[in-house]
């Protein structure tokens, strides 16, 4: 229970970090834009007829600052947003699934080993059916072959282990894709912004900070957004890898303990 609470708190902290980074980038950009500009009277977004219902909902959900930042970042922000949603859904799913797969191995074997030693395989199978996680699934498959010899048990463990590993590895592709693509999309937005800045310079025929401000703004926003997405996702990816390694070690310990018990009580 404490591990689940700690994981949730870490998720909330990293989401707060993401929004803080993006908000800080926005403040920097807005400070540059306000130089030599006339301050105009602001109109509340609720009263603006140009604001759509979705945009109004987004402003109330994450704040007007982040929505403005998203709009100013240009079209590159849309694929980054898709990656954020994809990664966030995967992170929540992995937290739930890996937390569910973890069991107290010592308590489980304290009950299982005496049943296997007494060759009460049916009761041991029922115990595995009531126990969640990959360790119980592997032992459950092995116990069905317990009366056919150690080699049959080992093959059954190997086959069940492949299936359980495939389940444990689910979700890493979306996370690694987000980690790789988010910064690349940010850098792509940087290039788009710089192209726009040089285009504006060529059109004006002179170099003026106010002319290139829009292009540089896009470059800064997209780069910051890409990194702000990739950094927390990388953290969670590494954390999940550690959790999977722990489960794999439990699977190895469980299979060895079962085979050892079967050999000792032939």
C-alpha positions in Angstrom: 0.0 0.0 0.0 2.9 2.4 0.8 4.5 1.6 -2.5 1.3 2.4 -4.4 0.9 5.7 -2.5 4.5 6.6 -3.1 4.1 5.9 -6.8 1.0 8.1 -7.0 2.8 10.9 -5.2 5.7 10.6 -7.6 3.3 10.8 -10.6 1.7 13.9 -9.2 5.1 15.5 -8.5 6.3 14.8 -12.0 3.2 16.2 -13.6 3.7 19.3 -11.4 7.2 19.5 -12.7 6.0 19.3 -16.3 3.5 22.1 -15.9 6.1 24.2 -14.0 8.7 23.9 -16.7 6.2 24.8 -19.4 4.9 27.7 -17.4 8.4 29.0 -16.8 9.1 28.8 -20.5 6.0 30.8 -21.2 7.0 33.5 -18.7 10.4 33.9 -20.4 8.8 34.2 -23.8 6.2 36.7 -22.6 8.8 38.9 -21.0 10.6 39.2 -24.4 7.4 40.0 -26.2 6.5 42.9 -23.8 9.6 44.9 -24.6 8.7 48.0 -26.7 5.1 46.9 -27.0 2.0 48.8 -25.9 0.0 47.1 -23.2 -3.5 46.6 -24.3 -6.5 46.0 -22.2 -7.1 42.3 -21.8 -10.5 40.8 -22.5 -11.5 37.7 -20.4 -11.5 34.6 -22.4 -15.0 33.7 -21.2 -16.4 36.8 -23.0 -14.5 36.3 -26.2 -16.8 35.0 -29.0 -13.8 33.4 -30.8 -13.0 31.0 -28.0 -14.4 27.5 -28.7 -16.0 25.3 -26.0 -13.0 22.9 -26.1 -10.6 25.7 -25.6 -12.6 27.2 -22.8 -12.6 23.8 -21.1 -8.9 23.5 -21.5 -8.3 26.9 -20.0 -10.3 26.0 -17.0 -8.6 22.6 -16.7 -4.9 23.5 -17.0 -5.0 27.3 -17.0 -5.0 30.0 -19.6 -1.3 30.3 -19.5 -0.7 26.7 -20.8 -3.4 27.0 -23.4 -1.8 30.3 -24.8 1.6 28.6 -24.7 0.1 25.7 -26.7 -1.4 28.0 -29.3 1.8 30.0 -29.6 3.9 26.9 -30.2 2.2 26.2 -33.5 1.1 23.0 -35.2 4.1 21.0 -33.7 2.4 21.1 -30.3 -0.4 18.9 -31.5 1.7 15.7 -32.0 3.4 16.5 -28.7 0.0 16.7 -27.0 -0.9 13.3 -28.5 2.3 11.8 -27.1 1.5 13.3 -23.7 -1.9 11.7 -23.6 -0.6 8.4 -24.9 2.3 8.3 -22.4 0.1 9.4 -19.4 -2.4 6.6 -20.1 0.4 4.1 -20.4 2.0 5.2 -17.2 -1.3 4.9 -15.2 -1.9 1.5 -16.7 1.6 0.3 -15.9 1.4 1.5 -12.3 -1.8 -0.4 -11.8 -0.7 -3.6 -13.6 2.7 -3.8 -12.0 1.4 -3.0 -8.5 -1.2 -5.8 -9.0 1.4 -8.3 -10.1 3.5 -7.9 -7.0 2.8 -10.3 -4.1 4.4 -11.3 -0.9 6.5 -14.2 -2.1 7.4 -15.4 1.4 3.9 -15.8 2.6 2.9 -17.4 -0.7 5.6 -20.1 -0.5 5.0 -20.7 3.2 1.6 -21.9 2.2 2.5 -23.5 -1.1 5.6 -25.6 -0.3 3.9 -27.8 2.4 1.1 -28.6 -0.1 3.6 -29.5 -2.8 5.7 -31.5 -0.4 2.6 -33.5 0.6 1.7 -33.9 -3.1 -1.6 -32.1 -2.7 -1.3 -30.7 -6.1 -5.0 -29.9 -6.5 -5.0 -27.7 -3.4 -1.8 -26.0 -4.5 -3.3 -25.3 -7.9 -6.4 -23.7 -6.2 -4.0 -21.6 -4.2 -2.3 -20.4 -7.3 -5.6 -19.6 -8.9 -6.5 -17.4 -5.9 -3.1 -15.6 -6.0 -2.5 -12.8 -8.5 0.8 -12.1 -10.3 3.2 -13.9 -12.7 4.8 -16.0 -10.1 1.5 -17.8 -9.2 0.7 -18.1 -12.9 4.0 -19.9 -13.7 3.7 -22.2 -10.7 0.1 -22.9 -11.6 1.1 -24.0 -15.1 4.0 -26.1 -13.7 1.8 -27.9 -11.1 -0.4 -29.2 -13.9 2.6 -31.2 -15.1 3.9 -32.2 -11.7 3.0 -35.8 -12.1 4.8 -36.1 -15.5 8.3 -35.5 -14.3 10.7 -32.7 -13.7 11.5 -32.2 -17.4 7.8 -31.6 -18.1 7.6 -29.1 -15.2 10.6 -27.2 -16.5 9.2 -27.0 -20.0 5.9 -25.8 -18.6 7.7 -23.1 -16.6 9.6 -21.9 -19.6 6.5 -21.6 -21.7 4.5 -19.8 -19.0 7.5 -17.6 -18.4 7.5 -16.4 -22.0 3.8 -15.5 -21.8 4.2 -13.6 -18.5 7.3 -11.7 -19.8 5.3 -10.6 -22.8 2.7 -9.2 -20.5 5.2 -7.5 -18.3 6.9 -5.8 -21.3 3.7 -4.3 -22.6 3.6 -0.6 -22.5 7.4 0.0 -22.9 7.0 0.7 -26.6 4.7 3.7 -26.1 7.0 5.1 -23.4 10.1 4.7 -25.4 8.4 6.2 -28.5 7.4 9.2 -26.4 10.9 9.6 -25.0 12.4 9.6 -28.5 9.8 11.5 -30.4 9.0 14.3 -28.0 12.4 15.9 -28.1 12.7 15.3 -31.9 9.3 17.1 -32.4 10.6 19.9 -30.2 13.7 20.3 -32.3 11.6 20.1 -35.4 9.5 23.0 -34.0 12.8 24.8 -33.3 13.7 24.6 -37.0 10.3 25.7 -38.1 10.6 28.7 -35.8 14.0 29.6 -37.1 12.9 29.3 -40.7 10.0 31.7 -39.9 12.4 34.1 -38.2 14.8 34.2 -41.2 11.8 34.5 -43.6 10.5 37.5 -41.6 14.0 39.1 -41.8 14.2 38.6 -45.5 10.8 40.1 -46.0 11.6 43.2 -43.8 15.1 43.7 -45.3 16.6 44.4 -41.9 17.3 42.7 -38.6 15.0 43.8 -35.9 14.3 41.8 -32.6 10.6 42.5 -32.9 10.5 41.0 -36.4 12.1 37.7 -35.4 10.4 37.4 -32.0 7.6 35.2 -33.3 9.8 32.7 -34.9 12.2 32.5 -31.9 9.1 32.2 -29.6 8.0 29.1 -31.5 11.5 27.6 -31.3 11.7 28.1 -27.6 8.2 26.8 -26.8 8.4 23.6 -28.8 11.9 22.7 -27.5 10.8 23.3 -23.9 7.6 21.3 -24.5 9.5 18.3 -26.0 12.0 18.1 -23.2 9.3 18.6 -20.5 7.5 15.6 -21.9 10.5 13.3 -22.4 12.1 13.9 -19.0 9.3 12.6 -16.7 8.4 9.8 -19.1 12.0 8.6 -19.1 11.9 8.6 -15.3 8.8 6.4 -15.2 10.2 4.1 -17.9 13.3 3.5 -15.8 11.1 2.9 -12.7 9.0 0.4 -14.5 12.1 -1.4 -15.8 13.2 -1.8 -12.2 9.8 -3.1 -11.1 9.8 -5.7 -14.0 13.3 -6.8 -13.1 12.1 -7.4 -9.5 9.2 -9.5 -10.8 11.5 -11.5 -13.1 13.7 -12.3 -10.1 10.6 -13.4 -8.2 9.6 -15.7 -11.1 13.1 -17.2 -11.1 13.1 -17.8 -7.4 9.6 -19.2 -7.5 10.4 -21.7 -10.3 13.6 -22.8 -8.6 11.8 -23.3 -5.3 9.1 -25.4 -6.9 11.5 -27.6 -8.7 13.6 -28.0 -5.6 10.5 -29.1 -3.6 9.4 -31.5 -6.3 12.9 -33.1 -6.4 13.1 -33.5 -2.7 9.7 -35.2 -2.5 9.7 -37.6 -5.4 
